[in-house]
Amino acid sequence: MSRGDADTVDWRTRWTARVGAWVLRAVAMTWRVRYRYDEPLRAARRAGQPVVFTIWHGHILAQLWSHRRQGVSVMISEHRDGEIVARMAESLGYRTVRGSSSRGAVRALASMVREVKAGHDAALTPDGPRGPYHSYAAGALLVSQRTGRPVVPVAAHASRAWVLRSWDRFMIPKPFARVIIAYGEFVPPPPADARALEDEVGRYVQGMEQAAARATGPAT
């Protein structure tokens, strides 16, 4: 790619991210956002104890808005689409670490560990950036294991939404939708034995299922 082509792509990326952030703000300001089962998270933050969020890739949009301006560190892929999301996230007050399970994973996970040790919450999409749908890669578990901080599964639900025909069934809450953000129970870090990570995935998937059930079920 020539320098001119690179500049064009970068300009298009910046423009797309800027417009995307503006559209998100305009639509999201009409949402009626409610949080469920968030008191343990509030208590952890009052105590200055960071956590490791796990979020399904298809729920990113609602989560970007609901956790804005909280200084959360998010891991975003290095692909062009990731660059757009990263710029949008930064405009909403997120800290960004670039990398994914398919590219730059070791460096990115090491950076996420440093972010958590520095006192920042971390957020990862265990099925991102390419799926399969609701698969659970162990990156978040590794961050949790190396920092000693719990994993907090988070799910989003919208009363009215567009759901794209993409691998992640990407959800876009419609204007004036009621958006529920629900947290599962804190899941302790996995054992220190790295070989046990894959064996531990099951209980973290259960945590994601619990968060989803809390988001779609009646409030208690």
C-alpha positions in Angstrom: 0.0 0.0 0.0 1.3 3.4 -1.0 1.7 6.3 1.5 -1.2 8.0 -0.3 -3.4 5.0 0.0 -2.5 4.6 3.7 -3.4 8.3 4.4 -6.8 7.8 2.6 -7.6 4.7 4.6 -6.6 6.5 7.8 -8.7 9.5 6.9 -11.7 7.2 6.2 -11.2 5.4 9.4 -11.1 8.6 11.4 -14.2 9.9 9.7 -16.1 6.7 10.1 -15.2 6.5 13.8 -16.2 10.1 14.4 -19.5 9.7 12.6 -20.1 6.4 14.4 -19.5 7.9 17.8 -21.8 10.8 17.0 -24.6 8.4 15.8 -24.1 6.2 18.9 -24.5 9.2 21.2 -27.5 10.5 19.4 -29.3 7.1 19.6 -28.1 6.0 23.0 -29.2 9.2 24.7 -32.8 8.0 24.0 -32.3 4.6 25.6 -33.7 3.9 29.0 -30.7 2.1 30.6 -31.2 0.0 33.7 -28.6 -2.0 35.7 -29.2 -5.2 37.5 -27.2 -7.0 40.1 -24.5 -4.3 40.1 -24.0 -3.8 43.8 -21.0 -6.2 44.1 -19.4 -4.2 41.3 -20.1 -0.9 43.0 -18.6 -2.3 46.2 -15.5 -3.5 44.4 -15.0 0.0 42.9 -15.5 1.7 46.2 -12.7 -0.5 47.6 -10.4 0.2 44.6 -10.5 -3.4 43.4 -10.6 -3.8 39.6 -12.4 -6.6 37.8 -12.2 -8.4 34.5 -15.4 -8.1 32.5 -16.4 -10.6 29.9 -18.9 -9.5 27.2 -20.2 -11.3 24.2 -19.1 -9.7 21.0 -22.6 -9.1 19.8 -23.4 -7.0 22.9 -20.5 -4.5 22.4 -22.6 -1.5 21.3 -24.9 -1.3 24.4 -21.9 -2.0 26.7 -19.8 0.8 25.1 -22.5 3.2 26.1 -23.4 1.8 29.5 -19.8 1.7 30.8 -18.6 5.0 29.2 -16.4 7.4 31.2 -15.4 4.7 33.8 -11.8 4.3 32.7 -12.3 0.7 31.6 -9.5 -0.9 29.5 -10.8 -2.7 26.5 -9.0 -5.1 24.2 -9.8 -4.4 20.6 -8.5 -6.2 17.5 -5.8 -4.6 15.2 -8.0 -5.0 12.1 -9.4 -1.9 10.4 -12.8 -2.5 11.9 -11.1 -2.7 15.3 -9.4 0.7 14.6 -12.9 2.3 14.1 -14.2 0.7 17.3 -11.0 1.7 19.2 -11.4 5.4 18.2 -15.1 5.3 19.2 -14.2 3.7 22.5 -11.5 6.3 23.3 -14.0 9.1 22.5 -16.2 7.6 25.2 -13.5 7.5 27.9 -12.1 4.0 27.5 -8.5 3.0 27.6 -7.6 0.7 24.7 -5.2 -2.2 24.2 -4.8 -3.5 20.7 -4.7 -7.2 19.9 -6.9 -10.3 19.7 -6.7 -14.1 19.9 -5.7 -14.2 16.2 -3.2 -11.3 16.2 -0.9 -9.8 18.8 -2.5 -11.9 21.5 0.5 -12.4 23.8 1.4 -8.7 23.8 -2.2 -7.6 24.2 -2.9 -9.9 27.1 0.3 -8.8 28.9 -0.8 -5.2 28.4 -4.2 -6.0 29.9 -2.5 -7.6 32.9 -0.6 -4.4 33.4 -3.8 -2.4 33.1 -5.5 -4.4 35.8 -2.5 -4.3 38.1 -2.5 -0.5 37.7 -6.1 -0.4 39.0 -8.2 -0.4 35.9 -11.1 -2.6 35.1 -10.5 -4.7 32.0 -13.1 -5.8 29.4 -12.6 -8.6 26.9 -14.9 -10.4 24.4 -14.2 -14.1 24.8 -15.8 -14.9 21.4 -14.2 -12.1 19.5 -13.1 -10.9 17.1 -14.2 -13.6 14.7 -16.2 -16.2 16.7 -17.5 -18.8 16.7 -20.7 -17.4 18.2 -20.6 -17.5 22.0 -17.4 -19.6 22.1 -15.1 -18.8 25.1 -11.4 -18.2 24.5 -9.3 -18.3 27.7 -7.7 -14.8 27.4 -9.9 -13.3 30.1 -9.1 -16.2 32.4 -5.4 -15.7 31.9 -5.7 -12.0 32.8 -7.8 -13.0 35.9 -5.2 -15.7 36.8 -2.2 -13.4 36.6 -3.8 -10.5 38.5 -5.8 -12.4 41.1 -8.9 -10.4 40.1 -12.4 -12.0 39.5 -14.1 -12.3 36.2 -17.5 -10.5 36.0 -19.7 -11.7 33.2 -22.0 -9.0 31.7 -24.9 -9.2 29.4 -27.1 -6.7 27.6 -30.7 -6.9 26.5 -32.9 -4.4 24.6 -36.6 -4.3 24.4 -36.4 -3.3 20.7 -33.3 -3.9 18.6 -31.9 -4.6 15.2 -30.0 -7.9 15.2 -27.6 -8.2 12.3 -27.1 -11.4 10.3 -23.4 -11.5 11.3 -21.6 -14.4 13.1 -22.0 -12.6 16.4 -25.7 -11.6 15.9 -24.7 -8.0 16.6 -27.4 -6.2 18.5 -28.2 -2.5 17.9 -30.8 -1.2 20.3 -33.4 0.9 18.6 -34.2 4.5 19.6 -36.1 4.7 22.9 -35.5 1.0 23.7 -35.3 -0.1 27.2 -31.7 -1.5 27.7 -30.9 -3.8 30.5 -27.3 -4.3 31.6 -27.0 -7.3 34.0 -24.0 -8.7 35.8 -23.4 -12.3 36.8 -21.9 -13.4 40.0 -18.1 -12.7 40.4 -16.2 -15.8 39.3 -12.9 -16.3 41.2 -9.6 -16.5 39.3 -8.7 -19.9 37.9 -6.1 -22.1 39.6 -2.4 -21.1 39.2 -1.8 -24.2 37.0 -1.9 -22.8 33.5 -2.8 -26.2 32.2 -6.1 -26.0 34.0 -7.4 -23.0 32.1 -9.3 -24.9 29.4 -10.8 -27.1 32.1 -12.1 -24.0 33.8 -13.9 -22.6 30.9 -17.2 -24.3 31.7 -18.0 -22.4 34.9 -17.2 -19.0 33.2 -19.6 -19.9 30.4 -22.2 -20.6 33.0 -21.5 -17.1 34.4 -22.3 -15.6 31.0 -25.5 -17.6 30.8 -26.5 -16.4 34.3 -25.9 -12.8 33.3 -28.0 -13.3 30.1 -30.8 -14.8 32.2 -30.7 -11.9 34.6 -30.8 -9.4 31.7 -33.9 -11.0 30.1 -35.7 -12.2 33.2 -37.9 -10.2 35.5 -36.2 -7.8 37.9 -35.8 -9.0 41.5 
